[in-house]
């Protein structure tokens, strides 16, 4: 079951947040204005990918497009 929570660092945690070994992602943003970095990581492994703000916006737009295309059947 997907749920949302916040960790001690203020990052959003998405996924199975109710179990110690549940699969979950963390999403957080850091940096100063104009130099922000969005970090997406697996809680279980600690592996992360860091995206610049323009890259994060492009990813958001592509995910939104996938969902809209699927929803509208195009």
mmJSON file of the N, C-alpha and C atoms, coordinates in Angstrom:
{"data_MODEL":{"atom_site":{
"group_PDB":["ATOM","ATOM","ATOM","ATOM","ATOM","ATOM","ATOM","ATOM","ATOM","ATOM","ATOM","ATOM","ATOM","ATOM","ATOM","ATOM","ATOM","ATOM","ATOM","ATOM","ATOM","ATOM","ATOM","ATOM","ATOM","ATOM","ATOM","ATOM","ATOM","ATOM","ATOM","ATOM","ATOM","ATOM","ATOM","ATOM","ATOM","ATOM","ATOM","ATOM","ATOM","ATOM","ATOM","ATOM","ATOM","ATOM","ATOM","ATOM","ATOM","ATOM","ATOM","ATOM","ATOM","ATOM","ATOM","ATOM","ATOM","ATOM","ATOM","ATOM","ATOM","ATOM","ATOM","ATOM","ATOM","ATOM","ATOM","ATOM","ATOM","ATOM","ATOM","ATOM","ATOM","ATOM","ATOM","ATOM","ATOM","ATOM","ATOM","ATOM","ATOM","ATOM","ATOM","ATOM","ATOM","ATOM","ATOM","ATOM","ATOM","ATOM","ATOM","ATOM","ATOM","ATOM","ATOM","ATOM","ATOM","ATOM","ATOM","ATOM","ATOM","ATOM","ATOM","ATOM","ATOM","ATOM","ATOM","ATOM","ATOM","ATOM","ATOM","ATOM","ATOM","ATOM","ATOM","ATOM","ATOM","ATOM","ATOM","ATOM","ATOM","ATOM","ATOM","ATOM","ATOM","ATOM","ATOM","ATOM","ATOM","ATOM","ATOM","ATOM","ATOM","ATOM","ATOM","ATOM","ATOM","ATOM","ATOM","ATOM","ATOM","ATOM","ATOM","ATOM","ATOM","ATOM","ATOM","ATOM","ATOM","ATOM","ATOM","ATOM","ATOM","ATOM","ATOM","ATOM","ATOM","ATOM","ATOM","ATOM","ATOM","ATOM","ATOM","ATOM","ATOM","ATOM","ATOM","ATOM","ATOM","ATOM","ATOM","ATOM","ATOM","ATOM","ATOM","ATOM","ATOM","ATOM","ATOM","ATOM","ATOM","ATOM","ATOM","ATOM","ATOM","ATOM","ATOM","ATOM","ATOM","ATOM","ATOM","ATOM","ATOM","ATOM","ATOM","ATOM","ATOM","ATOM","ATOM","ATOM","ATOM","ATOM","ATOM","ATOM","ATOM","ATOM","ATOM","ATOM","ATOM","ATOM","ATOM","ATOM","ATOM","ATOM","ATOM","ATOM","ATOM","ATOM","ATOM","ATOM","ATOM","ATOM"],
"id":[1,2,3,4,5,6,7,8,9,10,11,12,13,14,15,16,17,18,19,20,21,22,23,24,25,26,27,28,29,30,31,32,33,34,35,36,37,38,39,40,41,42,43,44,45,46,47,48,49,50,51,52,53,54,55,56,57,58,59,60,61,62,63,64,65,66,67,68,69,70,71,72,73,74,75,76,77,78,79,80,81,82,83,84,85,86,87,88,89,90,91,92,93,94,95,96,97,98,99,100,101,102,103,104,105,106,107,108,109,110,111,112,113,114,115,116,117,118,119,120,121,122,123,124,125,126,127,128,129,130,131,132,133,134,135,136,137,138,139,140,141,142,143,144,145,146,147,148,149,150,151,152,153,154,155,156,157,158,159,160,161,162,163,164,165,166,167,168,169,170,171,172,173,174,175,176,177,178,179,180,181,182,183,184,185,186,187,188,189,190,191,192,193,194,195,196,197,198,199,200,201,202,203,204,205,206,207,208,209,210,211,212,213,214,215,216,217,218,219,220,221,222],
"type_symbol":["N","C","C","N","C","C","N","C","C","N","C","C","N","C","C","N","C","C","N","C","C","N","C","C","N","C","C","N","C","C","N","C","C","N","C","C","N","C","C","N","C","C","N","C","C","N","C","C","N","C","C","N","C","C","N","C","C","N","C","C","N","C","C","N","C","C","N","C","C","N","C","C","N","C","C","N","C","C","N","C","C","N","C","C","N","C","C","N","C","C","N","C","C","N","C","C","N","C","C","N","C","C","N","C","C","N","C","C","N","C","C","N","C","C","N","C","C","N","C","C","N","C","C","N","C","C","N","C","C","N","C","C","N","C","C","N","C","C","N","C","C","N","C","C","N","C","C","N","C","C","N","C","C","N","C","C","N","C","C","N","C","C","N","C","C","N","C","C","N","C","C","N","C","C","N","C","C","N","C","C","N","C","C","N","C","C","N","C","C","N","C","C","N","C","C","N","C","C","N","C","C","N","C","C","N","C","C","N","C","C","N","C","C","N","C","C","N","C","C","N","C","C"],
"label_atom_id":["N","CA","C","N","CA","C","N","CA","C","N","CA","C","N","CA","C","N","CA","C","N","CA","C","N","CA","C","N","CA","C","N","CA","C","N","CA","C","N","CA","C","N","CA","C","N","CA","C","N","CA","C","N","CA","C","N","CA","C","N","CA","C","N","CA","C","N","CA","C","N","CA","C","N","CA","C","N","CA","C","N","CA","C","N","CA","C","N","CA","C","N","CA","C","N","CA","C","N","CA","C","N","CA","C","N","CA","C","N","CA","C","N","CA","C","N","CA","C","N","CA","C","N","CA","C","N","CA","C","N","CA","C","N","CA","C","N","CA","C","N","CA","C","N","CA","C","N","CA","C","N","CA","C","N","CA","C","N","CA","C","N","CA","C","N","CA","C","N","CA","C","N","CA","C","N","CA","C","N","CA","C","N","CA","C","N","CA","C","N","CA","C","N","CA","C","N","CA","C","N","CA","C","N","CA","C","N","CA","C","N","CA","C","N","CA","C","N","CA","C","N","CA","C","N","CA","C","N","CA","C","N","CA","C","N","CA","C","N","CA","C","N","CA","C","N","CA","C","N","CA","C","N","CA","C","N","CA","C"],
"label_alt_id":[null,null,null,null,null,null,null,null,null,null,null,null,null,null,null,null,null,null,null,null,null,null,null,null,null,null,null,null,null,null,null,null,null,null,null,null,null,null,null,null,null,null,null,null,null,null,null,null,null,null,null,null,null,null,null,null,null,null,null,null,null,null,null,null,null,null,null,null,null,null,null,null,null,null,null,null,null,null,null,null,null,null,null,null,null,null,null,null,null,null,null,null,null,null,null,null,null,null,null,null,null,null,null,null,null,null,null,null,null,null,null,null,null,null,null,null,null,null,null,null,null,null,null,null,null,null,null,null,null,null,null,null,null,null,null,null,null,null,null,null,null,null,null,null,null,null,null,null,null,null,null,null,null,null,null,null,null,null,null,null,null,null,null,null,null,null,null,null,null,null,null,null,null,null,null,null,null,null,null,null,null,null,null,null,null,null,null,null,null,null,null,null,null,null,null,null,null,null,null,null,null,null,null,null,null,null,null,null,null,null,null,null,null,null,null,null,null,null,null,null,null,null],
"label_comp_id":["UNK","UNK","UNK","UNK","UNK","UNK","UNK","UNK","UNK","UNK","UNK","UNK","UNK","UNK","UNK","UNK","UNK","UNK","UNK","UNK","UNK","UNK","UNK","UNK","UNK","UNK","UNK","UNK","UNK","UNK","UNK","UNK","UNK","UNK","UNK","UNK","UNK","UNK","UNK","UNK","UNK","UNK","UNK","UNK","UNK","UNK","UNK","UNK","UNK","UNK","UNK","UNK","UNK","UNK","UNK","UNK","UNK","UNK","UNK","UNK","UNK","UNK","UNK","UNK","UNK","UNK","UNK","UNK","UNK","UNK","UNK","UNK","UNK","UNK","UNK","UNK","UNK","UNK","UNK","UNK","UNK","UNK","UNK","UNK","UNK","UNK","UNK","UNK","UNK","UNK","UNK","UNK","UNK","UNK","UNK","UNK","UNK","UNK","UNK","UNK","UNK","UNK","UNK","UNK","UNK","UNK","UNK","UNK","UNK","UNK","UNK","UNK","UNK","UNK","UNK","UNK","UNK","UNK","UNK","UNK","UNK","UNK","UNK","UNK","UNK","UNK","UNK","UNK","UNK","UNK","UNK","UNK","UNK","UNK","UNK","UNK","UNK","UNK","UNK","UNK","UNK","UNK","UNK","UNK","UNK","UNK","UNK","UNK","UNK","UNK","UNK","UNK","UNK","UNK","UNK","UNK","UNK","UNK","UNK","UNK","UNK","UNK","UNK","UNK","UNK","UNK","UNK","UNK","UNK","UNK","UNK","UNK","UNK","UNK","UNK","UNK","UNK","UNK","UNK","UNK","UNK","UNK","UNK","UNK","UNK","UNK","UNK","UNK","UNK","UNK","UNK","UNK","UNK","UNK","UNK","UNK","UNK","UNK","UNK","UNK","UNK","UNK","UNK","UNK","UNK","UNK","UNK","UNK","UNK","UNK","UNK","UNK","UNK","UNK","UNK","UNK","UNK","UNK","UNK","UNK","UNK","UNK"],
"label_asym_id":["A","A","A","A","A","A","A","A","A","A","A","A","A","A","A","A","A","A","A","A","A","A","A","A","A","A","A","A","A","A","A","A","A","A","A","A","A","A","A","A","A","A","A","A","A","A","A","A","A","A","A","A","A","A","A","A","A","A","A","A","A","A","A","A","A","A","A","A","A","A","A","A","A","A","A","A","A","A","A","A","A","A","A","A","A","A","A","A","A","A","A","A","A","A","A","A","A","A","A","A","A","A","A","A","A","A","A","A","A","A","A","A","A","A","A","A","A","A","A","A","A","A","A","A","A","A","A","A","A","A","A","A","A","A","A","A","A","A","A","A","A","A","A","A","A","A","A","A","A","A","A","A","A","A","A","A","A","A","A","A","A","A","A","A","A","A","A","A","A","A","A","A","A","A","A","A","A","A","A","A","A","A","A","A","A","A","A","A","A","A","A","A","A","A","A","A","A","A","A","A","A","A","A","A","A","A","A","A","A","A","A","A","A","A","A","A","A","A","A","A","A","A"],
"label_entity_id":["1","1","1","1","1","1","1","1","1","1","1","1","1","1","1","1","1","1","1","1","1","1","1","1","1","1","1","1","1","1","1","1","1","1","1","1","1","1","1","1","1","1","1","1","1","1","1","1","1","1","1","1","1","1","1","1","1","1","1","1","1","1","1","1","1","1","1","1","1","1","1","1","1","1","1","1","1","1","1","1","1","1","1","1","1","1","1","1","1","1","1","1","1","1","1","1","1","1","1","1","1","1","1","1","1","1","1","1","1","1","1","1","1","1","1","1","1","1","1","1","1","1","1","1","1","1","1","1","1","1","1","1","1","1","1","1","1","1","1","1","1","1","1","1","1","1","1","1","1","1","1","1","1","1","1","1","1","1","1","1","1","1","1","1","1","1","1","1","1","1","1","1","1","1","1","1","1","1","1","1","1","1","1","1","1","1","1","1","1","1","1","1","1","1","1","1","1","1","1","1","1","1","1","1","1","1","1","1","1","1","1","1","1","1","1","1","1","1","1","1","1","1"],
"label_seq_id":[1,1,1,2,2,2,3,3,3,4,4,4,5,5,5,6,6,6,7,7,7,8,8,8,9,9,9,10,10,10,11,11,11,12,12,12,13,13,13,14,14,14,15,15,15,16,16,16,17,17,17,18,18,18,19,19,19,20,20,20,21,21,21,22,22,22,23,23,23,24,24,24,25,25,25,26,26,26,27,27,27,28,28,28,29,29,29,30,30,30,31,31,31,32,32,32,33,33,33,34,34,34,35,35,35,36,36,36,37,37,37,38,38,38,39,39,39,40,40,40,41,41,41,42,42,42,43,43,43,44,44,44,45,45,45,46,46,46,47,47,47,48,48,48,49,49,49,50,50,50,51,51,51,52,52,52,53,53,53,54,54,54,55,55,55,56,56,56,57,57,57,58,58,58,59,59,59,60,60,60,61,61,61,62,62,62,63,63,63,64,64,64,65,65,65,66,66,66,67,67,67,68,68,68,69,69,69,70,70,70,71,71,71,72,72,72,73,73,73,74,74,74],
"pdbx_PDB_ins_code":[null,null,null,null,null,null,null,null,null,null,null,null,null,null,null,null,null,null,null,null,null,null,null,null,null,null,null,null,null,null,null,null,null,null,null,null,null,null,null,null,null,null,null,null,null,null,null,null,null,null,null,null,null,null,null,null,null,null,null,null,null,null,null,null,null,null,null,null,null,null,null,null,null,null,null,null,null,null,null,null,null,null,null,null,null,null,null,null,null,null,null,null,null,null,null,null,null,null,null,null,null,null,null,null,null,null,null,null,null,null,null,null,null,null,null,null,null,null,null,null,null,null,null,null,null,null,null,null,null,null,null,null,null,null,null,null,null,null,null,null,null,null,null,null,null,null,null,null,null,null,null,null,null,null,null,null,null,null,null,null,null,null,null,null,null,null,null,null,null,null,null,null,null,null,null,null,null,null,null,null,null,null,null,null,null,null,null,null,null,null,null,null,null,null,null,null,null,null,null,null,null,null,null,null,null,null,null,null,null,null,null,null,null,null,null,null,null,null,null,null,null,null],
"Cartn_x":[0.844,0.0,0.898,0.602,1.393,0.851,1.775,1.443,2.533,2.258,3.209,3.551,4.814,5.263,6.415,6.919,8.065,9.114,10.381,11.435,11.997,12.978,13.545,14.223,14.695,15.365,14.378,13.096,12.086,11.786,12.428,12.164,10.844,10.18,8.958,9.342,8.639,8.839,7.565,7.714,6.573,6.716,5.651,5.678,5.124,5.682,5.255,5.979,5.417,6.063,5.687,4.832,4.373,5.204,6.057,6.89,8.364,9.135,10.565,11.266,10.921,11.569,10.681,9.7,8.831,9.577,9.176,9.813,9.309,10.238,9.852,10.923,10.5,11.383,11.398,12.525,12.572,12.708,12.085,12.171,12.428,13.494,13.821,14.507,14.471,15.121,16.06,17.225,18.205,18.903,19.684,20.422,19.812,20.478,20.008,19.276,18.482,17.685,18.559,18.124,18.874,19.863,20.089,21.041,20.478,19.156,18.511,18.777,18.765,18.925,17.799,17.097,16.066,16.7,16.598,17.151,16.012,16.129,15.173,15.986,15.577,16.374,15.544,16.118,15.51,15.887,14.919,15.178,16.011,15.689,16.348,17.834,18.236,19.629,20.42,19.733,20.415,20.878,20.61,21.0,20.116,20.724,19.96,20.337,19.434,19.706,19.427,20.336,20.185,19.877,18.848,18.42,18.475,18.913,18.802,17.323,16.985,15.579,14.989,15.695,15.15,14.942,15.852,15.685,14.48,14.301,13.162,11.844,11.814,10.604,10.31,11.352,11.17,10.654,11.2,10.73,9.267,8.906,7.517,6.591,7.001,6.179,6.022,7.096,7.029,6.133,6.23,5.352,3.904,3.661,2.302,1.769,2.618,2.212,1.853,2.666,2.388,1.02,0.751,-0.532,-1.684,-1.543,-2.616,-2.879,-1.813,-1.972,-2.682,-2.333,-2.969,-4.429,-4.69,-6.043,-6.963,-6.422,-7.247,-7.238,-6.334,-6.282,-5.606,-4.805,-4.116,-2.723],
"Cartn_y":[-1.169,0.0,1.244,2.177,3.39,4.426,4.958,6.016,7.068,8.203,9.304,9.634,9.948,10.346,11.331,11.822,12.724,12.183,12.162,11.663,12.805,12.487,13.479,14.638,14.401,15.45,16.32,15.974,16.747,16.237,15.13,14.554,13.799,13.772,13.002,11.541,10.653,9.22,8.669,7.939,7.42,5.91,5.204,3.748,3.09,1.934,1.174,1.735,2.762,3.447,2.838,1.829,1.249,0.056,-0.479,-1.635,-1.249,-1.801,-1.493,-1.844,-2.947,-3.369,-3.151,-2.256,-1.965,-1.182,-1.344,-0.635,0.798,1.75,3.153,4.006,5.141,6.142,7.368,8.062,9.379,10.416,11.54,12.645,13.907,14.602,15.831,16.819,18.073,19.125,19.883,20.199,20.939,21.949,22.785,23.794,25.165,26.142,27.512,27.88,28.907,29.336,29.473,28.827,28.842,27.701,26.982,25.867,24.672,24.477,23.391,22.048,21.018,19.641,18.815,18.075,17.151,15.778,15.16,13.826,12.827,11.726,10.632,9.39,8.687,7.545,6.408,5.206,4.023,3.996,3.863,3.79,2.567,1.425,0.153,0.142,0.757,0.671,1.945,3.041,4.325,4.91,4.217,4.725,5.912,6.931,8.119,8.566,9.316,10.027,11.495,12.342,13.772,14.443,15.263,15.971,17.473,18.199,19.649,20.007,21.221,21.614,21.514,21.955,21.774,20.298,19.42,17.983,17.44,17.889,17.442,17.888,19.096,19.599,18.791,18.468,17.647,16.262,15.655,14.353,14.432,15.46,15.648,15.744,16.529,16.696,15.386,14.595,13.306,12.315,12.282,11.408,11.837,13.134,13.653,13.261,13.34,12.977,11.489,10.64,9.198,8.937,9.581,9.384,9.913,11.111,11.669,10.819,10.377,9.548,8.243,7.666,6.404,6.639,7.746,8.06,8.394,9.089,9.487,8.443,7.464,6.399,6.795,7.897,8.317,7.781],
"Cartn_z":[0.0,0.0,0.0,-0.89,-0.963,0.016,0.802,1.741,1.672,2.289,2.317,3.765,4.007,5.333,5.152,6.26,6.226,7.185,6.713,7.596,8.439,9.27,10.179,9.457,8.244,7.474,6.712,6.769,6.061,4.67,4.273,2.957,2.974,1.831,1.687,1.476,2.142,1.976,1.357,0.247,-0.501,-0.611,-0.282,-0.417,0.818,1.128,2.297,3.515,4.104,5.219,6.566,6.564,7.823,8.273,7.396,7.737,7.686,8.59,8.654,7.346,6.738,5.49,4.278,4.394,3.259,2.184,0.953,-0.154,-0.183,-0.207,-0.188,-0.861,-1.367,-1.954,-1.071,-1.067,-0.441,-1.547,-1.339,-2.286,-1.477,-1.801,-1.086,-1.994,-1.593,-2.371,-1.448,-1.969,-1.178,-2.071,-1.466,-2.21,-2.024,-2.606,-2.522,-3.801,-3.736,-4.886,-6.127,-7.198,-8.446,-8.571,-7.477,-7.491,-6.725,-6.814,-6.09,-6.748,-5.917,-6.383,-5.78,-6.621,-6.164,-6.066,-4.897,-4.679,-4.564,-5.301,-5.227,-4.872,-3.819,-3.393,-2.853,-2.928,-2.323,-0.855,0.017,1.455,1.786,1.191,1.522,1.207,0.118,-0.319,-0.077,0.087,0.235,-1.087,-2.2,-3.511,-3.888,-4.479,-4.88,-6.278,-6.854,-8.09,-7.797,-8.223,-8.004,-9.335,-9.322,-10.522,-10.285,-11.293,-11.209,-11.255,-10.884,-10.913,-12.324,-13.378,-14.728,-15.091,-14.661,-14.913,-14.156,-12.916,-12.108,-12.73,-13.253,-13.906,-15.161,-15.928,-17.13,-16.762,-15.698,-15.235,-14.82,-14.06,-13.64,-14.853,-15.846,-17.046,-17.807,-17.886,-18.586,-17.837,-16.509,-15.721,-15.891,-15.855,-16.055,-17.432,-18.457,-19.816,-19.89,-19.278,-19.259,-18.636,-17.513,-16.807,-17.645,-18.206,-19.039,-20.265,-20.938,-22.136,-21.789,-20.68,-20.259,-19.898,-19.227,-18.771,-19.945,-20.945,-22.083,-23.192,-23.076,-24.08,-25.365,-25.339,-26.559,-26.624],
"occupancy":[1.0,1.0,1.0,1.0,1.0,1.0,1.0,1.0,1.0,1.0,1.0,1.0,1.0,1.0,1.0,1.0,1.0,1.0,1.0,1.0,1.0,1.0,1.0,1.0,1.0,1.0,1.0,1.0,1.0,1.0,1.0,1.0,1.0,1.0,1.0,1.0,1.0,1.0,1.0,1.0,1.0,1.0,1.0,1.0,1.0,1.0,1.0,1.0,1.0,1.0,1.0,1.0,1.0,1.0,1.0,1.0,1.0,1.0,1.0,1.0,1.0,1.0,1.0,1.0,1.0,1.0,1.0,1.0,1.0,1.0,1.0,1.0,1.0,1.0,1.0,1.0,1.0,1.0,1.0,1.0,1.0,1.0,1.0,1.0,1.0,1.0,1.0,1.0,1.0,1.0,1.0,1.0,1.0,1.0,1.0,1.0,1.0,1.0,1.0,1.0,1.0,1.0,1.0,1.0,1.0,1.0,1.0,1.0,1.0,1.0,1.0,1.0,1.0,1.0,1.0,1.0,1.0,1.0,1.0,1.0,1.0,1.0,1.0,1.0,1.0,1.0,1.0,1.0,1.0,1.0,1.0,1.0,1.0,1.0,1.0,1.0,1.0,1.0,1.0,1.0,1.0,1.0,1.0,1.0,1.0,1.0,1.0,1.0,1.0,1.0,1.0,1.0,1.0,1.0,1.0,1.0,1.0,1.0,1.0,1.0,1.0,1.0,1.0,1.0,1.0,1.0,1.0,1.0,1.0,1.0,1.0,1.0,1.0,1.0,1.0,1.0,1.0,1.0,1.0,1.0,1.0,1.0,1.0,1.0,1.0,1.0,1.0,1.0,1.0,1.0,1.0,1.0,1.0,1.0,1.0,1.0,1.0,1.0,1.0,1.0,1.0,1.0,1.0,1.0,1.0,1.0,1.0,1.0,1.0,1.0,1.0,1.0,1.0,1.0,1.0,1.0,1.0,1.0,1.0,1.0,1.0,1.0],
"B_iso_or_equiv":[0.0,0.0,0.0,0.0,0.0,0.0,0.0,0.0,0.0,0.0,0.0,0.0,0.0,0.0,0.0,0.0,0.0,0.0,0.0,0.0,0.0,0.0,0.0,0.0,0.0,0.0,0.0,0.0,0.0,0.0,0.0,0.0,0.0,0.0,0.0,0.0,0.0,0.0,0.0,0.0,0.0,0.0,0.0,0.0,0.0,0.0,0.0,0.0,0.0,0.0,0.0,0.0,0.0,0.0,0.0,0.0,0.0,0.0,0.0,0.0,0.0,0.0,0.0,0.0,0.0,0.0,0.0,0.0,0.0,0.0,0.0,0.0,0.0,0.0,0.0,0.0,0.0,0.0,0.0,0.0,0.0,0.0,0.0,0.0,0.0,0.0,0.0,0.0,0.0,0.0,0.0,0.0,0.0,0.0,0.0,0.0,0.0,0.0,0.0,0.0,0.0,0.0,0.0,0.0,0.0,0.0,0.0,0.0,0.0,0.0,0.0,0.0,0.0,0.0,0.0,0.0,0.0,0.0,0.0,0.0,0.0,0.0,0.0,0.0,0.0,0.0,0.0,0.0,0.0,0.0,0.0,0.0,0.0,0.0,0.0,0.0,0.0,0.0,0.0,0.0,0.0,0.0,0.0,0.0,0.0,0.0,0.0,0.0,0.0,0.0,0.0,0.0,0.0,0.0,0.0,0.0,0.0,0.0,0.0,0.0,0.0,0.0,0.0,0.0,0.0,0.0,0.0,0.0,0.0,0.0,0.0,0.0,0.0,0.0,0.0,0.0,0.0,0.0,0.0,0.0,0.0,0.0,0.0,0.0,0.0,0.0,0.0,0.0,0.0,0.0,0.0,0.0,0.0,0.0,0.0,0.0,0.0,0.0,0.0,0.0,0.0,0.0,0.0,0.0,0.0,0.0,0.0,0.0,0.0,0.0,0.0,0.0,0.0,0.0,0.0,0.0,0.0,0.0,0.0,0.0,0.0,0.0],
"pdbx_formal_charge":[null,null,null,null,null,null,null,null,null,null,null,null,null,null,null,null,null,null,null,null,null,null,null,null,null,null,null,null,null,null,null,null,null,null,null,null,null,null,null,null,null,null,null,null,null,null,null,null,null,null,null,null,null,null,null,null,null,null,null,null,null,null,null,null,null,null,null,null,null,null,null,null,null,null,null,null,null,null,null,null,null,null,null,null,null,null,null,null,null,null,null,null,null,null,null,null,null,null,null,null,null,null,null,null,null,null,null,null,null,null,null,null,null,null,null,null,null,null,null,null,null,null,null,null,null,null,null,null,null,null,null,null,null,null,null,null,null,null,null,null,null,null,null,null,null,null,null,null,null,null,null,null,null,null,null,null,null,null,null,null,null,null,null,null,null,null,null,null,null,null,null,null,null,null,null,null,null,null,null,null,null,null,null,null,null,null,null,null,null,null,null,null,null,null,null,null,null,null,null,null,null,null,null,null,null,null,null,null,null,null,null,null,null,null,null,null,null,null,null,null,null,null],
"auth_seq_id":[1,1,1,2,2,2,3,3,3,4,4,4,5,5,5,6,6,6,7,7,7,8,8,8,9,9,9,10,10,10,11,11,11,12,12,12,13,13,13,14,14,14,15,15,15,16,16,16,17,17,17,18,18,18,19,19,19,20,20,20,21,21,21,22,22,22,23,23,23,24,24,24,25,25,25,26,26,26,27,27,27,28,28,28,29,29,29,30,30,30,31,31,31,32,32,32,33,33,33,34,34,34,35,35,35,36,36,36,37,37,37,38,38,38,39,39,39,40,40,40,41,41,41,42,42,42,43,43,43,44,44,44,45,45,45,46,46,46,47,47,47,48,48,48,49,49,49,50,50,50,51,51,51,52,52,52,53,53,53,54,54,54,55,55,55,56,56,56,57,57,57,58,58,58,59,59,59,60,60,60,61,61,61,62,62,62,63,63,63,64,64,64,65,65,65,66,66,66,67,67,67,68,68,68,69,69,69,70,70,70,71,71,71,72,72,72,73,73,73,74,74,74],
"auth_comp_id":["UNK","UNK","UNK","UNK","UNK","UNK","UNK","UNK","UNK","UNK","UNK","UNK","UNK","UNK","UNK","UNK","UNK","UNK","UNK","UNK","UNK","UNK","UNK","UNK","UNK","UNK","UNK","UNK","UNK","UNK","UNK","UNK","UNK","UNK","UNK","UNK","UNK","UNK","UNK","UNK","UNK","UNK","UNK","UNK","UNK","UNK","UNK","UNK","UNK","UNK","UNK","UNK","UNK","UNK","UNK","UNK","UNK","UNK","UNK","UNK","UNK","UNK","UNK","UNK","UNK","UNK","UNK","UNK","UNK","UNK","UNK","UNK","UNK","UNK","UNK","UNK","UNK","UNK","UNK","UNK","UNK","UNK","UNK","UNK","UNK","UNK","UNK","UNK","UNK","UNK","UNK","UNK","UNK","UNK","UNK","UNK","UNK","UNK","UNK","UNK","UNK","UNK","UNK","UNK","UNK","UNK","UNK","UNK","UNK","UNK","UNK","UNK","UNK","UNK","UNK","UNK","UNK","UNK","UNK","UNK","UNK","UNK","UNK","UNK","UNK","UNK","UNK","UNK","UNK","UNK","UNK","UNK","UNK","UNK","UNK","UNK","UNK","UNK","UNK","UNK","UNK","UNK","UNK","UNK","UNK","UNK","UNK","UNK","UNK","UNK","UNK","UNK","UNK","UNK","UNK","UNK","UNK","UNK","UNK","UNK","UNK","UNK","UNK","UNK","UNK","UNK","UNK","UNK","UNK","UNK","UNK","UNK","UNK","UNK","UNK","UNK","UNK","UNK","UNK","UNK","UNK","UNK","UNK","UNK","UNK","UNK","UNK","UNK","UNK","UNK","UNK","UNK","UNK","UNK","UNK","UNK","UNK","UNK","UNK","UNK","UNK","UNK","UNK","UNK","UNK","UNK","UNK","UNK","UNK","UNK","UNK","UNK","UNK","UNK","UNK","UNK","UNK","UNK","UNK","UNK","UNK","UNK"],
"auth_asym_id":["A","A","A","A","A","A","A","A","A","A","A","A","A","A","A","A","A","A","A","A","A","A","A","A","A","A","A","A","A","A","A","A","A","A","A","A","A","A","A","A","A","A","A","A","A","A","A","A","A","A","A","A","A","A","A","A","A","A","A","A","A","A","A","A","A","A","A","A","A","A","A","A","A","A","A","A","A","A","A","A","A","A","A","A","A","A","A","A","A","A","A","A","A","A","A","A","A","A","A","A","A","A","A","A","A","A","A","A","A","A","A","A","A","A","A","A","A","A","A","A","A","A","A","A","A","A","A","A","A","A","A","A","A","A","A","A","A","A","A","A","A","A","A","A","A","A","A","A","A","A","A","A","A","A","A","A","A","A","A","A","A","A","A","A","A","A","A","A","A","A","A","A","A","A","A","A","A","A","A","A","A","A","A","A","A","A","A","A","A","A","A","A","A","A","A","A","A","A","A","A","A","A","A","A","A","A","A","A","A","A","A","A","A","A","A","A","A","A","A","A","A","A"],
"auth_atom_id":["N","CA","C","N","CA","C","N","CA","C","N","CA","C","N","CA","C","N","CA","C","N","CA","C","N","CA","C","N","CA","C","N","CA","C","N","CA","C","N","CA","C","N","CA","C","N","CA","C","N","CA","C","N","CA","C","N","CA","C","N","CA","C","N","CA","C","N","CA","C","N","CA","C","N","CA","C","N","CA","C","N","CA","C","N","CA","C","N","CA","C","N","CA","C","N","CA","C","N","CA","C","N","CA","C","N","CA","C","N","CA","C","N","CA","C","N","CA","C","N","CA","C","N","CA","C","N","CA","C","N","CA","C","N","CA","C","N","CA","C","N","CA","C","N","CA","C","N","CA","C","N","CA","C","N","CA","C","N","CA","C","N","CA","C","N","CA","C","N","CA","C","N","CA","C","N","CA","C","N","CA","C","N","CA","C","N","CA","C","N","CA","C","N","CA","C","N","CA","C","N","CA","C","N","CA","C","N","CA","C","N","CA","C","N","CA","C","N","CA","C","N","CA","C","N","CA","C","N","CA","C","N","CA","C","N","CA","C","N","CA","C","N","CA","C","N","CA","C","N","CA","C","N","CA","C","N","CA","C"],
"pdbx_PDB_model_num":[1,1,1,1,1,1,1,1,1,1,1,1,1,1,1,1,1,1,1,1,1,1,1,1,1,1,1,1,1,1,1,1,1,1,1,1,1,1,1,1,1,1,1,1,1,1,1,1,1,1,1,1,1,1,1,1,1,1,1,1,1,1,1,1,1,1,1,1,1,1,1,1,1,1,1,1,1,1,1,1,1,1,1,1,1,1,1,1,1,1,1,1,1,1,1,1,1,1,1,1,1,1,1,1,1,1,1,1,1,1,1,1,1,1,1,1,1,1,1,1,1,1,1,1,1,1,1,1,1,1,1,1,1,1,1,1,1,1,1,1,1,1,1,1,1,1,1,1,1,1,1,1,1,1,1,1,1,1,1,1,1,1,1,1,1,1,1,1,1,1,1,1,1,1,1,1,1,1,1,1,1,1,1,1,1,1,1,1,1,1,1,1,1,1,1,1,1,1,1,1,1,1,1,1,1,1,1,1,1,1,1,1,1,1,1,1,1,1,1,1,1,1]
}}}
